[in-house]
Amino acid sequence: MLSNFLKVNSRTIGPIRTFATKNGEVKITFKKADSYLCDGPANTTTTNKEELMNYFTEMTRMRKLETVADGLYKKKLIRGFCHLYNGQEAVCAGLEYSVTKEDHIITAYRDHTYMLSRGATPEEIFAELLMKETGCSKGKGGSMHMFTRNFYGGNGIVGAQCPVGTGIAFAQKYNKTGNVCLTLYGDGAANQGQLFEAFNMAELWKLPVIFVCENNHYGMGTSQKRAAAGHDFYTRAHYIPGLKVDGMDIFAVREAGKYAADWARAGKGPMVLEMDTYRYVGHSMSDPGITYRTREEINSVRQNRDPIENLRNIILANKFATEDELTTIEDTVKQEMDVAADKAIAAPFPQAKELYTNVYIQEVPIRGVELSNSFKP
């Protein structure tokens, strides 16, 4: 069989054999979203071989990225906070495929895969994690503060990105761009007062913002059952329509995202999407993740709901690829991530003078000090 190169989002990631046998569209049925103040999307859609292979590859890249980050942290090459996304890939990938690159995304500190989906390279991401000058934030942001085009982080304060995302949506409406802003937060932030202030303003002004609650069921080490008096986060805004979505199924996420984006672009205002998802790892690298839940619970989700395995099963069932071909993709992605990590490790740290740059947009003199002495380190 002839070999070629797999291209995903215009990136060539390595040689693979050509895929065998079957083309054409297939119909996908998924769990219908629970809806509030709206009809919601249908629970069927169509896909094809190209889409499925792209989705499988991108979600595999996300997981391998986090696996390598996990290893770098355990080697003490990454310091400080580090929050991994393993298990939640269908949310990130599904949302990315539901909007355009001209739309905007802002999230909390579990942000590495969103950088990848928005177009950042693995090397830029690893370099930032490693505090290197070639990182996306020049080594100054670390795990929690990453930025790229139309992606506004990576925010370390719980829930604080929600009013910022609302402001980004206001800018879209004010400038008549026709774009939307996906504003993500976790179930641990769902009780934050600033979120409800953002809900209120977004609905009053009919802003094109989609609030996305990534409900992985544990805010740090606390179950949502112990933290929230009401567990239907998609109805929390009362006056804003919402959907509860199977966040482990990329097609359920994609169709809900499209539905919400169309709603917002039509001038109907905001929508709340609750993604029922799950993280396999602890809240952060310092959390083993098994003191407040059982290994059996984690393994059950892995075995029955894993988003990548779900795609693998669809691909194999429709004979779009063989097991060997999917393994080749996984091996190629692993090589991509390992090479990127090695380059990031070899990159230099920022120079000491960088401590004094990019602190303010404009230099602000110190009160009571001669202007000529204000900016001396």
HUUR-V267230 format. One line per field, one symbol per residue. ss: DSSP state (h for helix, s for strand, l for the rest). A space follows every 10 residues. Layout:
ss: ???
This chain:
ss: llssssssll ssssssslll llllsssssl lllsssllll lllssssshh hhhhhhhhhh hhhhhhhhhh hhhhllllll llllllllhh hhhhhhllll lllsssllll lhhhhhhlll lhhhhhhhhl lsllllllll lhhhlllsll slllllllll hhhhhhhhhh hhhhllllll sssssshhhl llhhhhhhhh hhhhllllss sssssllssl lsshhhhlll llhhhlllll lssssslllh hhhhhhhhhh hhhhhlllll ssssssllll llllllllll llllhhhhhh hhhhhlhhhh hhhhhhhlll llhhhhhhhh hhhhhhhhhh hhhhhhllsl lhhhhhllll llllllllll hhhllll
